[in-house]
Each structure stands twice: as C-alpha cells, then as structure tokens.
C-alpha cells in the first residue's frame, strides 16, 4: 500500500459520536454520572483532546486493555509496543521471538528463583524466563500455532504451488469468462447512487483487474491479522461492556431482538480494530454502521453457525440464538429464500472463513449498500477515503483468493458471493420491515439503544 493512499484531511471535529445523534443525551449522562449508556458509543473519535472524551475518561473506571492512549497496540506479556497478533495474542517482537524459542521446551527446563509470580514488564522481562513463558500462555499465546521446520517448508511449497496454479489459470482465461459486460459498469463510483446503480457498481467493485499481482508476504500478514482481529472481537467487546447478557435465555420476541445487540457490539469491536476503518471520518463511520451493519450481521452469522446442531453460537459461554420466532415472523417464502442465500454464505465460510471475514469489511464500507426507501441515507463527508479503504480490502480479498485457491475457483466463489450478497440485501430489508411491524410502541421503548440505531428507529 503506497504511502500516499490516505490523503491528509482537515482537523476532525472534536466530539464523541453516539449513534442516537442526540447531543443532549451526552450532557444528561455526564450530569448523572451514568456511563453505561456511553458504552453504546459506536466508534470513538481518535482525537483524544476532545473535551467530551476527557470527561468520559474521568468517569469511566480504568481497566487493562491492549491499546495505549495513542491507539497503538500494547504487548499483553510485557507491556511494550506491539506490532500485531503473534501465536494468538497481541505481542511485541521480543516476546514473539521468546515464545517461538521456548514454547515447546520441557517446563522443567525453567525455574523461578522467587515464588513463581514475578512481574513481567519491559524492564524485567529478561529476568525470569519461567514467569515470562507462563505469562505468554496465560495471555492466550498458543503452542499449536508454532510450525516445525518441516511444516514451514510444506507451507512455502503449497503457497508456491498455488501461485503457479493461479498464474497458469490466469494466462488461459480472458475477460469474457467473467460473463459481465463492461458496458454495465458505471464510471462514477463515488457519487450518490440508486439501487440499480449500486448493484452494478458493487459487481464492478468485486471484479478483479487482469494480470493482478498475487498475494505478497505483507498482504498475507494483513489477512492473518484481520483474522486475529475477528477472533478477538468477543473478548474486546466484553471488556467494553455488552448491553445484553450472552448467557441469558430469551423467551419473548423483544428479548430476541435485544439479544442481537451482542453480535452487533462484537462486530463493532472487530471493525474498530481495523486501522483503516478507525481512521475514517467520524460522521461517515456513523452513517456506514447505521445503514449497513444490520445486513452485514446476517452474513456474519455464517461464521458462527454450527451445521451439526443447526445453531448460531459465537462463544462457548453463549446461549444459542433463539430462532423460534423466525418462521412465524417472516413466513414460509421469506424463510425459504433466506435459507437458500444463507446456505451459500455457509458454503463459502466452510471453504475458507477468511473470505467472509474480509467480505464483511468490504460491505460495511459500501456506500448505498442499504436499499431502504423510507430513509434518506446521508452523503458521506469524505467519500473518497471510504472508497479507497474499500478498494484496498477488495483487492486484498481477490489476491488472497486467487493465491490460495487459484483463478478459476476464485471466479466461481466471487460470482457466488456477488449474486447472493445482492439477493441478501433485498430479503434482509423485507425482514427488517417485518421486525418493525411486529414491535409495539412499548417494545420500541424497551429496545437497547444500539438496536434502535441499526433498525433505524428515530
């Protein structure tokens, strides 16, 4: 990614963004010292000089997390600056190398001269290898992520074979194999668009350019990092606080709707970890989340669906999603259509879940992805930046798929993905309208704020 990919913009407005868009609520929360509602903040501004942000930080209790005040990653082992996820946890290069050297050694090879509870910091991390290694394991680093020399060599050979296969397939394939007419492509991808143009542009957006460079080592590292971001969304969301207890059984329709806020907050936690998304204009992030997240949520469920049990469950400690109201609410035809589309996402997720992980990033960044007619989606303040981020991840997804699965398989997967994403838009908007018709005024008053926002209830 070139250094000039992200243009310098003017100073950001210094304010906290709450998805309800009612600024008086912030004052009320501050006066009452009720910070629980502030947990519904979708994405905080990165400008920590904001007066409102300062007030919030004074109200909230301090707690340990994996980010410093300037937003950089912090090693969970020693507390120094980290470069990303290594062996299942956010660590610095030193702790990464330490774990690689010692993780598979016999525990008796290490001995603590103290009581086995040495404090591991940047300054003391070299003092006690036994306690440092114990902290690595306790912080989530996983021994089974280490590769032997034979496994590394096999992985390199497989990647090289995939590259050669992709290049050979690419040389035998011409543009007609896309079965997409270039005359349907819109030249202007960043102006406000209606539904028909949206579908055309979305197809163009996901269509690869001929002779595209395949995945580089840096690209592969980014894909792995995104996958780690996704895996850790549950832990990070729990630290920020959830509006609903994931271990509580739901018995009413209102409770079922409110329980979806768990998956919503976890998805938001995932997006907040993606640096390019976090750097976007604050108001633009509000718009994208408010109008796109509900539809993306359904696609995201493919990553948590258990085929054996037929349940959607994101964490072992969660209660499975309650689907008893689904057929009654939406009817046979809608359920049948939704089931067919969802089965396609399941197929792709089972084949390679990283494809869906990257796809949900692309879709949350799609301006005009929502096809709602009863709301006027705001124009983005910095549409070009959103487009560039989306384009980067679209190209990354294509290169990853072509490198790992070959050109011909990638064409089939992309075609399946495009067709069913477009179909999902339509069916999901109908499902949203069914939910709104079913909720009574009393139910709406009892909805958690984040669900009101993504259901676009004023």
N, C-alpha and C positions, 0 to 999 in steps of 0.2 A: 504494500500500500504506500503510495507516494506521500511525501511529507506535506504536499500542498493539497491533499484530498479534502481536508476540513478547513474551509475558509474562516478567517477571523471575522467575528461579528462584533457588533457594538456591545456596550455593557449590558448585562442582564438586569432585568427588573428585580430588585431585591425584595422578595416576598416568598412566603410559603404557599404552596399550591394545595388546596383542598378541593377534592373533586366535586363538592357541592357548590362551589363557586360563590358561596355566601360569606363575604368577608366579615360580617358582623358575628358570625359564629366563632371566629378566632378570638375576638375580644371577650366574648362570653366565656369561652373556655379558659382564657388566661385569668379572668377575674375570679372564676370559681375553682381555679387550680385543678380542673378536671382534664388531665392529659390523655385520658383513654380515647377520647374522640380524635385527638391528634394522631392516634395510631392509624386512622383511616387516610392519612396523607398518602397520596399515590406515589409521588416521586419528589423528594425534597430538592430545592434549588441547591446547586453546588456552591453558590456564593454564601459562605458562612458568615459574612459580615452583615447579613440582614438582621435588622432589629428584632423581627418576629422570630427568626431562627434562634437568636441569642436568648430570647425569653423562653422559648421552648426548651432549650438545652438546660436552662436553670431549673425548669420544672421537672424534667424527666430525671429519674434516678440513673446514676452512672452504672453501666454494665459492660462487661468484657465483650468485645466483638473483634472481628477480623479486619477492621479498617481503621486507619488513623484519621485524624481530623481533616487532613487534606485529601482524603479519599483513596490513598494508596493502600495496597494490601499489606497486611501485617502477618508475620510468621507466627503460627499458633504454638510453636515449640519454644522459640527464644525471644520473640517479640520484635525482631529486626524487620527491615523492609523485605517484603516477599515479591517474587516475580510471577506467581501463579500457583496452580494446583500441581502437587507432586505426590504420587502414590496415594492419592485420596484425601489430601489436606493442603491448605494454603501454607507454604513454607518458603524460606529463603534458600539460596543456592547451597549454603553451608550445611543446613540441616538436611537438605535433599541428598547431598553427597554423603553425609554421615549415615543416613538411613540406608542408602544403597550399599555402603561398605559393610554395615554391621547387622542389618535386619535378619539375615539368615544364619547368623552365628549362634552357637550354643549359649543360652543365657548364663551358664556358669562361668563363661569367659569374662563376664563383667562383675565387678564388685564395688559396692558403695562403701566408702570409708566412714560415712556418717550413719544416719538412720534410714536411708533409702528414700528421703523426701527432700533432696537438695533442690533449691530454687534455680530453675534454668532461665537465664536471661542472656542477652547478647554478650555481657561481660563474663558470665560464669559458665557458658555452655560447654567450654572445653575442660572444665574442672572435674566433671563426673560423667563418664560415658554411660554408666548403668542407669542413672536417673534420666539422662537425656534420651536414651533409647526408650525407656519406659514412657516418657512423656510423648515421644513420637507415636507410639502405639495408642496411648490414651487419647491423643488428639485426632485419631482417625486414620493415621497412615497405615497402609495395608501391605503386608509382606507379599501377598499373592500378586500384587501389581508389578513386582520385580521380575525382570526377564533374565533367563540364563543366557550365556553366550550363544548357545545353540538356538534358543528361541529368537534372539535378536537377529541372528543370521537368517533364520527362516522367515522372519517378518520382512527383512530387507529384500529377500528373494521374491516374496509374494508381492510386495509393492512394485518391484521392478517388472514382474510378470504382468501385473495389472496395467502398468504404464504402457508396456509394449502392446498388450491386447487393445488398449484404448486407442493407441496411435494407429495400429493396423486397421481397426474398425473405422477410424476417422477418415483414413485415406480411401476407403471403399464406399464412403457414404457421401451423398451430395445433398444440397439444400432441399430437394424435392421430398426427401424422406421425412421431413418434418410434417408434411401434409398441411402446411399453413401458408396461406397466400400472403405475400409481402404487401399486397395492396390493402390488406385489412389493418395494417399497422398504423397507429397514429404518430405523427411527427412530434406532437407536443405532449410530453408525458407528465408535465408538472402543472398544468392549468386545471381549474375545476372541471370535473367531468361528470357525465351522467352514467347511468348503469351500463348501457350498451358499450360506451367507450371504455368504461372501466374493465369490462371483460376482455376487450380487445387488447388494451394496454397491459393487462395482467398477463395475458398469453405472451405478448411481446417481451415483457419483463423476464419471464421464466424461460425464454428461448435463448439458447446459447449462441455465441458468435462462432463462426467457422474457425478452425485451427486454434482454438483457445488453449493457452498454456495450462498444463495439468498442475496438480497439487504440489506445492513446494513444501519443504520441511517446516517453514514458518506457518504456512497455511494449515498443515496437518496439526501443528501445535495449537493453533487457534481453534480448530474443530474440537480437539480434545479438551481445551479449556472451556469452551462453551458447554460441552457435555458435563464437565465437572460443575459448572455454574448451575446447570439444571439439577444435578443430583443433590446439590446443597441448598436448593431453594426451600426445602421443607424445614431444615434446621434454621436457616436465616429468617424465614417468616415467623417461626416460633419465637425467636429472640425478640423480634419486633412486636409480637403480640397478635393473636388471632381474634377476630370478632365472634368466633363460634368455636365451641369445644369439639375437636375432631373425634373424640371418643364417645360423644353423646348420641344416642339413638334418636332419629327423627320420626315423629308419629303424625304430624299434620303437614299439610301442603306448605304452609308458611315456614315451618321449620326446615322442610326440604330445600326451599328456595334460599333461606338464610344459610343453610349448611354449605351451599355452593361458594359462599364467601371465603371458605378455607382454600379452595383451589384457586380462587381469584387472587388472594393475597400471596399465595405461593408463586403463582405466575408473575405477579408484580415483583416479587423478590428475585426471580430469575432475570427479568428484564433490567432491573436496577443494577445487576452485576455486569451487564454488557456495557463496556465503557462508551462505545459509540452512541448507544441509545441514551445513556445518562447525560451525555454532553449536549443533547438536543435542546432546543428552546423549551422552556418550562410549559408554556401555554400549548405548544404543539404536542408535547407528551400527554397533556390532559386530553386533548382532542382525540389523539390516536387511541388512547386507552378507553376513553368513554365510548367511542363508536366502533372499536374493533375487538375489544377484549372478549366480549360475550361470545362472539362467533369463534374466535380463536380457542376459547375454553373448550368447546366441544371437540375440536380437532386434537387438542392436548390430551383429552381423555383416552385417546388411543394408546398412549404411553403407560397408562395405569390400569388398563383393562386386563383382567385375568380370564383367559379363554376357557380354562378348566372349570372355574366356578361361575363365570358369567357376571363377575362383579367388578366395579370400578373402585379401586382402593390404592391410594398413593403411598401410604405408610402402614407398616405392620400394626402400629398403635391406633390406626384409624378404624372407625366403623365404616363398612362398605356403603357406598352411595345408595340411598333409598330410591328405587325406580318404580314403586308400586303405583304412583300416580301418573306415570308416563303415558300409558296407553289410554287411560280414561281421559286425560287432559288433551292429548293431541289426536286421538282417533287412529283407526287402523291404517288408513292410507298414508298419513304422515309418518307414522311409526315404521311402516314398511319401507318407505323411501329413505328415511333417516338411517334405518338399519343397513340398507344396501351401501349407502355412502360411507357410513362408519366402518363397515367391513373392509372397504378399500383402504381407509387410513390404517386399520389394524394390519392389513397385509403389508403395507409399506413399513410400519413400525416394527413388525416381526422380522422383516427382511433386514432392516437397518434403522434402528431407532434414532440415530444421529440425523437422518434425513428429516424426521418430524421435528426434532429439536431446533434445527436451523430454519425449517419452514415456518414455525410459529413466530420467529423473529422477523422474517420477511413479511408475514401477514400483518403483524401488529404495526408495521411501518407503511402499510398500504393506504394511501390517501384515497378516500372514497370507497373503501372496502365494504362499509355498511351500505345496504341497499334500502334503508328505511326511507319512506316518503313523508313521514309525519314530522320529521325533524330536519332542520337545515344545518348540516354539518359545517362548522366554521372553516374558513380558509386558513391554512397554516401560515404562520408568520415567517418561517424560514423553510419554505417547501423544498428548496434545492438541497439543503443539508439533509433533510429526511430522505430525499430521493437518492442522494449519494450513499448514505448509510445502507439503504435498502439494496441498492445496486451492488455494493460491496459484498453483502451477505448472499445475494442471489448468485453472483459469480463464484463465491466460495462454495456454495452448495453444489453448483454444477460441476466445478472442478473436483470436489470431493467425490461425487457420484461417478464421474467419468473415470477418475483414477482408480477407485476401489471396485467398481462394478463393470467397467467397460462402456463404450459408447452406445452400443445397441441397447443394452439393458437400461442405460440412463435415459435414453429416448422413451422407452416404454414406461419407466417409472415417472418421468416428468409429465408425460401425456396423461397418465392416470391421475397424477396429483392435480394437474391443472383442471381437468374436467370435473373432478369431484369437489375441489375447493369451490368452484363456481356454483355447482349444484348445492353445496352445503350452505352457501350464502343465502340462497332463496329459501330453502327449507328451514333454516335456523331463524330467519326473520319471521316466518309464519309461527314457529314455536314460541318466539318471544311474544308475539301478539296474543297467543293463547294464554300465556302466563299472565299478561297484563289484564286480560278479560276475566281471568279467574280470581285474581287478587281483589279482595274487598277494600274499601277505604280504610277500614280498621287494620287489615293486613298490611297495607302500604305503610301505615304509621309505625308498624312494628318491624318493618324491614331494616336490616342493618344498613348504615349509610353507603357502604361500598356497593351493595346490591342495587340500591336506588339509583346509584350513579350509572352503573353499566346497563341497567334496564332502561336508562334514560327517563326516569320518572322525575318530573320537575317538582 
